[in-house]
Amino acid sequence: MVRIKLMGTFAHLARARELHVKIEGKKTVDELLREVIPRYDEFTEKIILVNGGPARGDAEVEDGDEIKVMPVLSGG
């Protein structure tokens, strides 16, 4: 299982703050998040952590990994 922690708008869209998704083999972060977050691709700016370290959407994850994703907020 991959543990996915969602923050902000992503939690609202997925209707959950945390998800557990079973995957076989490897998937990229973007592939997995597209499956669980509606409109994921509309957010060009986001912060992604895999196992506590910074990552990009093309990072591969596998069973036992943890993803944390949050939108970038801007304003003044």
Backbone bond lengths (Angstrom), bond angles and torsions (degrees), N, CA, C in turn:
res aa  C-N    CA-C-N  psi(-1)  N-CA   C-N-CA  omega(-1)  CA-C   N-CA-C  phi
1 M - - - 1.451 - - 1.527 110.06 -
2 V 1.322 115.05 141.98 1.457 121.75 172.47 1.523 106.56 -103.89
3 R 1.304 116.07 129.24 1.461 121.58 178.39 1.523 107.42 -92.12
4 I 1.333 116.21 126.92 1.467 121.33 -179.13 1.522 108.52 -119.16
5 K 1.321 116.40 119.28 1.458 121.78 176.52 1.522 107.84 -103.83
6 L 1.320 115.70 125.50 1.463 121.78 -176.63 1.520 110.33 -112.30
7 M 1.316 115.74 140.87 1.457 120.24 178.79 1.516 110.29 -127.21
8 G 1.328 115.08 156.23 1.457 121.59 174.98 1.513 113.68 58.71
9 T 1.316 115.48 -135.21 1.458 122.37 -177.16 1.517 112.20 -58.71
10 F 1.326 117.52 -33.88 1.458 119.88 179.88 1.529 111.53 -63.45
11 A 1.326 117.53 -40.05 1.463 121.15 176.86 1.528 110.08 -64.53
12 H 1.321 115.76 -39.97 1.471 120.08 179.08 1.535 110.81 -64.08
13 L 1.315 117.82 -46.63 1.460 121.29 -178.10 1.530 112.38 -66.03
14 A 1.325 116.97 -38.88 1.463 120.97 -179.12 1.529 112.26 -84.68
15 R 1.340 115.77 -8.97 1.463 122.05 -178.69 1.524 112.59 59.32
16 A 1.328 114.90 35.86 1.466 120.66 178.06 1.520 108.98 -164.01
17 R 1.307 115.67 148.38 1.465 120.44 175.36 1.525 111.17 -92.57
18 E 1.323 115.12 -21.30 1.459 119.34 -179.86 1.524 109.36 -146.56
19 L 1.320 115.07 137.79 1.462 121.66 178.76 1.520 109.00 -132.08
20 H 1.307 115.44 152.15 1.456 122.19 174.35 1.520 106.63 -122.64
21 V 1.334 116.54 118.67 1.454 121.56 -174.56 1.522 109.09 -121.35
22 K 1.320 115.64 128.69 1.457 120.20 177.73 1.527 108.67 -86.05
23 I 1.332 115.63 128.76 1.463 119.80 176.28 1.528 108.38 -129.48
24 E 1.297 114.64 153.65 1.457 120.15 174.23 1.522 107.56 -113.74
25 G 1.296 116.29 131.52 1.455 119.60 -176.93 1.511 110.55 77.13
26 K 1.325 115.29 -146.18 1.459 120.70 -179.18 1.525 110.01 -117.55
27 K 1.325 114.96 149.29 1.464 122.99 173.18 1.512 106.88 -137.81
28 T 1.318 116.21 159.39 1.462 118.54 173.77 1.529 108.27 -83.59
29 V 1.315 114.35 159.37 1.461 120.42 177.65 1.527 109.67 -56.80
30 D 1.332 117.17 -47.62 1.466 120.22 -179.03 1.529 111.99 -59.39
31 E 1.328 117.92 -43.65 1.465 120.62 179.55 1.524 110.83 -58.29
32 L 1.311 115.90 -46.25 1.459 120.78 -177.74 1.528 111.80 -67.48
33 L 1.340 116.70 -43.98 1.463 119.37 -177.58 1.527 111.97 -70.02
34 R 1.324 118.06 -30.17 1.472 120.28 175.18 1.530 110.88 -62.35
35 E 1.315 116.61 -31.42 1.465 120.76 -179.15 1.530 112.70 -72.57
36 V 1.321 117.72 -28.47 1.467 120.02 -172.96 1.531 114.98 -111.60
37 I 1.342 117.61 -14.59 1.469 120.47 -178.47 1.527 109.71 -118.80
38 P 1.325 117.48 109.88 1.470 119.31 174.87 1.534 110.14 -59.38
39 R 1.331 115.85 141.19 1.466 122.37 176.91 1.532 113.45 65.62
40 Y 1.306 117.98 18.92 1.474 122.13 -178.04 1.525 112.32 -51.93
41 D 1.324 116.93 -42.47 1.468 120.44 -176.02 1.529 113.81 -69.43
42 E 1.322 117.53 -12.64 1.465 120.04 177.58 1.530 111.98 -72.35
43 F 1.319 116.87 -16.63 1.459 121.51 -177.83 1.529 109.22 -98.80
44 T 1.324 116.17 102.52 1.456 119.42 -178.13 1.529 111.69 -81.23
45 E 1.315 116.97 -25.47 1.458 121.51 179.60 1.527 109.25 -108.81
46 K 1.319 115.51 120.45 1.458 120.28 178.35 1.521 109.14 -154.38
47 I 1.305 115.75 156.63 1.459 121.65 176.25 1.523 107.06 -107.39
48 I 1.323 115.34 126.34 1.456 120.74 -178.47 1.522 108.96 -122.93
49 L 1.324 115.98 131.35 1.455 121.99 173.64 1.527 107.99 -121.31
50 V 1.316 116.64 135.45 1.460 121.45 173.77 1.521 107.04 -120.68
51 N 1.310 114.75 120.80 1.473 121.21 -177.26 1.527 111.96 52.61
52 G 1.340 115.52 37.91 1.454 121.73 175.23 1.516 115.91 87.12
53 G 1.322 118.01 -6.29 1.462 120.51 -179.32 1.515 111.62 -112.97
54 P 1.328 117.90 153.71 1.468 120.80 -179.70 1.526 111.08 -61.80
55 A 1.329 115.33 143.50 1.469 120.42 -178.78 1.514 109.55 -147.70
56 R 1.322 114.88 166.41 1.462 121.45 175.11 1.518 108.47 -109.93
57 G 1.312 116.02 170.71 1.458 121.31 -179.25 1.508 114.27 -64.07
58 D 1.335 117.31 -22.36 1.458 119.54 -179.93 1.530 113.17 -89.10
59 A 1.339 117.26 3.46 1.465 120.98 176.88 1.532 109.57 -67.06
60 E 1.321 116.39 139.33 1.453 120.25 178.91 1.522 110.20 -88.97
61 V 1.326 114.93 139.68 1.455 121.29 175.93 1.521 108.36 -123.67
62 E 1.325 114.67 158.19 1.453 120.34 178.38 1.519 109.25 -142.48
63 D 1.305 115.41 176.33 1.461 122.04 -178.56 1.529 110.51 -49.71
64 G 1.333 116.70 131.57 1.455 121.98 179.06 1.519 114.75 96.86
65 D 1.326 118.11 -10.52 1.465 121.37 179.81 1.526 111.02 -80.73
66 E 1.330 114.91 161.69 1.460 121.57 176.12 1.522 109.44 -124.82
67 I 1.325 115.52 131.23 1.468 122.32 177.16 1.519 107.80 -113.75
68 K 1.317 115.70 136.89 1.462 121.13 172.04 1.518 105.88 -125.68
69 V 1.330 117.06 130.24 1.460 119.87 -178.16 1.526 109.96 -135.51
70 M 1.328 114.38 138.04 1.461 120.40 179.40 1.527 109.42 -144.35
71 P 1.329 117.10 144.30 1.459 119.44 177.28 1.529 109.80 -73.69
72 V 1.319 114.94 152.67 1.460 120.76 175.05 1.524 107.28 -83.27
73 L 1.315 115.91 129.07 1.453 121.31 178.88 1.519 108.72 -98.67
74 S 1.319 115.12 141.83 1.463 118.44 176.73 1.510 109.18 -134.78
75 G 1.258 115.33 164.39 1.451 120.11 -179.84 1.517 109.91 148.89
76 G 1.281 115.74 -174.26 1.440 116.67 -176.54 1.484 112.90 -147.58
